């Protein structure tokens, strides 16, 4: 399924630039060495079993036929051994009769190298039975169960009371996207996932490797009552060359307000309606304010929020949406969810609001 910058700004950008993804120069691995980090939760190790050639051939042949491309254009990404709940591999349709028996098999990611689009498959052990998944997310069932086990051990509800809200495949560096300010991360590309789970009241976000041998709680982005989900394509490059941080406020009426913190220490404001600028303003920020704001971002580990959206439940499609963007990435939230955001994000919002209030 689918820059010339002022010294205070330069130091802050360097502090916040530890992105969660690898630089792409390393070959991703499923089973990296277990970290000694206190964030890591020890579990019995899951062996990294090689994917049989017959399974690889079967899933690539199916996708090549589906897309109308050559098999050579496709490659195998992450894979894991799974136990499927029935003869339909857990993908049966509403009118389909599925054998009520557990089926041992594989989950396999197939990547279209031209479009960089990923497709997930479920198979039996031999590759004789192949099904392409159309699920909203494809967190492996074995990994889901291990995350629930860790969450329950860390004080959340029993695993039977937990559910997966969203999941997203990731390629991590050695810090799993959870580096502290100024922390040097091993430049290794690790196949993995991040998953949002909930007990119905609170939400927790976990970063993992592909097999669940490393499962880390993103404490910064967890614990709120606002419902998080993952943005499809978080884009830290959306900023202008001289902009270090900005907020974009999209109202249901179509009005867009943008506050931009520039390298020269000024905050610029634009108000647009239907693509036309109807108001603008500029204000200067003192060096003390600027330093305090960048320190608040670093202390709050702003990059831990990269690519997350927080909303009320149920979500209101017409709600005012605020997006905060730095060079480390973007986080979004509906204005109505502000009181339910994780405390660290609420602190960032308060600091930013205090600095931009003079432009209101």
Secondary structure as the mmCIF struct_conf table of DSSP 4:
data_model
#
loop_
_struct_conf.conf_type_id
_struct_conf.id
_struct_conf.beg_label_comp_id
_struct_conf.beg_label_asym_id
_struct_conf.beg_label_seq_id
_struct_conf.end_label_comp_id
_struct_conf.end_label_asym_id
_struct_conf.end_label_seq_id
HELX_RH_AL_P HELX_RH_AL_P1 UNK A 7 UNK A 16
BEND BEND1 UNK A 20 UNK A 20
STRN STRN1 UNK A 21 UNK A 21
BEND BEND2 UNK A 24 UNK A 24
BEND BEND3 UNK A 26 UNK A 26
STRN STRN2 UNK A 29 UNK A 29
BEND BEND4 UNK A 30 UNK A 31
HELX_LH_PP_P HELX_LH_PP_P1 UNK A 32 UNK A 35
TURN_TY1_P TURN_TY1_P1 UNK A 38 UNK A 39
HELX_LH_PP_P HELX_LH_PP_P2 UNK A 44 UNK A 47
HELX_LH_PP_P HELX_LH_PP_P3 UNK A 49 UNK A 52
HELX_RH_AL_P HELX_RH_AL_P2 UNK A 53 UNK A 67
TURN_TY1_P TURN_TY1_P2 UNK A 68 UNK A 68
HELX_RH_3T_P HELX_RH_3T_P1 UNK A 71 UNK A 73
STRN STRN3 UNK A 74 UNK A 84
BEND BEND5 UNK A 85 UNK A 86
TURN_TY1_P TURN_TY1_P3 UNK A 87 UNK A 90
TURN_TY1_P TURN_TY1_P4 UNK A 94 UNK A 95
BEND BEND6 UNK A 100 UNK A 101
STRN STRN4 UNK A 103 UNK A 112
TURN_TY1_P TURN_TY1_P5 UNK A 113 UNK A 116
STRN STRN5 UNK A 117 UNK A 124
BEND BEND7 UNK A 125 UNK A 129
STRN STRN6 UNK A 130 UNK A 132
BEND BEND8 UNK A 136 UNK A 136
HELX_RH_AL_P HELX_RH_AL_P3 UNK A 141 UNK A 153
TURN_TY1_P TURN_TY1_P6 UNK A 154 UNK A 155
BEND BEND9 UNK A 156 UNK A 157
HELX_RH_3T_P HELX_RH_3T_P2 UNK A 159 UNK A 161
STRN STRN7 UNK A 163 UNK A 172
TURN_TY1_P TURN_TY1_P7 UNK A 174 UNK A 177
HELX_LH_PP_P HELX_LH_PP_P4 UNK A 179 UNK A 180
TURN_TY1_P TURN_TY1_P8 UNK A 181 UNK A 182
STRN STRN8 UNK A 190 UNK A 198
BEND BEND10 UNK A 199 UNK A 201
STRN STRN9 UNK A 203 UNK A 209
BEND BEND11 UNK A 210 UNK A 214
STRN STRN10 UNK A 215 UNK A 217
TURN_TY1_P TURN_TY1_P9 UNK A 219 UNK A 221
BEND BEND12 UNK A 223 UNK A 223
BEND BEND13 UNK A 225 UNK A 226
STRN STRN11 UNK A 227 UNK A 230
BEND BEND14 UNK A 232 UNK A 233
HELX_RH_3T_P HELX_RH_3T_P3 UNK A 236 UNK A 238
BEND BEND15 UNK A 239 UNK A 239
TURN_TY1_P TURN_TY1_P10 UNK A 241 UNK A 242
STRN STRN12 UNK A 243 UNK A 250
TURN_TY1_P TURN_TY1_P11 UNK A 252 UNK A 253
BEND BEND16 UNK A 254 UNK A 254
STRN STRN13 UNK A 255 UNK A 262
TURN_TY1_P TURN_TY1_P12 UNK A 263 UNK A 264
BEND BEND17 UNK A 265 UNK A 265
STRN STRN14 UNK A 266 UNK A 273
TURN_TY1_P TURN_TY1_P13 UNK A 274 UNK A 275
STRN STRN15 UNK A 276 UNK A 284
HELX_RH_AL_P HELX_RH_AL_P4 UNK A 287 UNK A 299
TURN_TY1_P TURN_TY1_P14 UNK A 300 UNK A 301
HELX_RH_3T_P HELX_RH_3T_P4 UNK A 302 UNK A 305
TURN_TY1_P TURN_TY1_P15 UNK A 306 UNK A 307
STRN STRN16 UNK A 308 UNK A 311
BEND BEND18 UNK A 313 UNK A 314
TURN_TY1_P TURN_TY1_P16 UNK A 317 UNK A 318
BEND BEND19 UNK A 319 UNK A 319
STRN STRN17 UNK A 321 UNK A 326
TURN_TY1_P TURN_TY1_P17 UNK A 327 UNK A 328
STRN STRN18 UNK A 329 UNK A 334
HELX_RH_3T_P HELX_RH_3T_P5 UNK A 335 UNK A 340
BEND BEND20 UNK A 341 UNK A 341
HELX_RH_AL_P HELX_RH_AL_P5 UNK A 343 UNK A 356
HELX_RH_3T_P HELX_RH_3T_P6 UNK A 357 UNK A 359
#
